[in-house]
Amino acid sequence: MSQRHTLQVFEQYQKARLTFVQSVADLATRPQNIETLQNAGVMALLRPLLLDVVPSVQQTAALALGRLANYSDHLAESVVRGDILPQLVYSLAEQNRFYKKAAAFVLRAVAKHSPQLAQSVIDCGALDALVVCLEEFDPSVKEAATWALGYIARHNAELSQHVVDAGSVPLLVLCLQEPEIALKRVAASALSDIAKHSPELAQTVVDAGAIAHLAQMILNPDAQLKRQIFSALSQIAKHSVDLAEMVVEAEIFPAAFACLNDSDEYVKKNCATLIREIVKHTPELAQMIVNAGGVAAVVDYVATTRGNVRLPGIMMLGYTAAHTESLAMAVIVSKGINQLSIALNEETEDHILAATAWALGQIGRHTPEHAKAVAVANVLPKLLQLYMRTDLSEDLQTKSKKALKNILQKCVYLPVLEPLLHEASPNILKHVVAQFSKVLPHDPKARRLFVTSGGLKKIQEIKTEEGSPLAEYINTINSCFPEEVVKYYSPGYADELLERVDHHGNRA
């Protein structure tokens, strides 16, 4: 009887420990409980339970710690200060798969908050232990370790280099080839987080053969996987011409264009971002995308998206048009200007409007034909309005002004310029008047229209400094007309005529 009673005490103690860690793990899922748990000293109570003799207590204690550390950087720092990380790293090598998953979750939860906390995870020797976990048979252990490595790598190039130096990249590429979708997702995400920091790190990912495996999965039905695939390819392609060419050589186009119509917003956005990162490098890469039907696909994408999802498509059209006259004409032929004009009127955020203004400027800056195509879409008054509004960001005002100048300096189609004579500020007016001074001397029909529409009258009303470029342009325009016509439209001429009438009457 006494032996049974004694064992019962131990059973009750074991049950109480398990109930405690399960309750804490459950409470830690709700943010409103975190502060109370912390004030009750939960960290100090969980720490010895990581070394409990009962595996389920150990695992659940680790899970509870992970959830707490995940909540805030302050709690993650408590895990570091409590000297818990070395214990977890030691257990990664020794314990069963359930514990390994929970321990990797804690490391990830600590590392995610800041580069300093990620460095603390590295300092306790976690990288080697996590890389060993990538060779585990159990896919869920690999997944947990991959998450942690990705969260360490995402902060900066130095931390990312530590992850690479631990030998993780070839194993992450192997994880891409595993059948489990969840593992593929986190492996692609981790490779993306490594590649994004520098050309050298991206090259390491490429050298491990990642591009071919990523490219094979661009049409996978799983949306979350496709998000990570396009993100990883974008982070590789963005760094240099060579890396972008390697992505293109994986023959993902034109198949990838289908993903611009994906039902998932992030798949669409990441696909558009990849195309943008490729076309920005050289005219040859941009031409390759154009030849594959990329501009038409992106114009449709800009037409069907809004806000930040629309942004990479807008920028792609701008980068493509910036390279050469023929590429800009490809954007015009695909009705890109119409969609950019709609975006300029629909969007409300300054950075998206700035990108749209920039893209229109890149299309219109090449030749009079390009400038006319932009101007007839009626974007010049809108660009002028964005430039003159003082409540908008400096970047938007600057880009609107630059786009206006780019287009105006090439535009010789006068009907679209005339409204600007009445609205433009002096520093923009200079460019508008300059275009009239180029065209009117050689075009009698335009001269007649300029008089009847009130343009000549408006020109006489402009106040200028003698010898300034604007004064010279006005003199050039005035020299195209008979002196008495110019005089007739000059301010004060009607009063002068009336005065002459009075004098004439007096003489009579």
Salt bridges, closest charged atoms under 4 A:
ASP26 OD2 - ARG30 NH2 3.47
ASP52 OD2 - ARG17 NE 2.57
GLU136 OE2 - LYS100 NZ 2.56
ASP138 OD2 - ARG97 NH1 2.77
GLU178 OE2 - LYS142 NZ 2.85
ASP193 OD2 - ARG154 NH2 3.23
ASP193 OD1 - LYS196 NZ 3.81
ASP222 OD1 - ARG185 NH2 2.94
ASP262 OD2 - LYS226 NZ 2.70
ASP264 OD2 - ARG227 NH2 2.87
GLU265 OE2 - LYS268 NZ 3.41
GLU277 OE2 - ARG276 NH2 2.84
GLU277 OE1 - LYS280 NZ 2.71
GLU346 OE1 - ARG306 NE 3.22
GLU346 OE1 - ARG310 NH2 2.93
GLU347 OE2 - ARG310 NH1 2.70
GLU349 OE1 - HIS351 ND1 3.89
ASP391 OD2 - ARG389 NH2 2.83
ASP395 OD1 - LYS399 NZ 2.70
GLU461 OE2 - LYS457 NZ 3.02
